[in-house]
Amino acid sequence: MRGRGAALLIGMRAGERRAEAAQDQQQQQQAAQQQAYEQGKQEAQQPKPAAAPAAGGTDVTAQLANLNQMHQSGALTDEEYAAAKKKLLG
């Protein structure tokens, strides 16, 4: 009987160590996920570099469309829209 008790105790301790190792691994994965989340959050808050003007004036067309959309949504007054359009077109 003594041998079975000792084997049982050894098996229980080995199981506990495996459970602790699995828990440690899970905590490390969670920490890595949290770090990646925070890094992505910081990158999302950083301003994006301005796009280079495309050949053929398509950038001006896109900017005019953007100005028009802002004007229609009420983000720009008539005066602001006219001034921005004049500046864009030269």
Summary of the structure (lengths in Angstrom):
residues: 90
radius of gyration: 31.5
end to end distance: 97.3
largest distance: 97.3
contacts: 163
relative contact order: 0.05
helix: 83%
strand: 0%
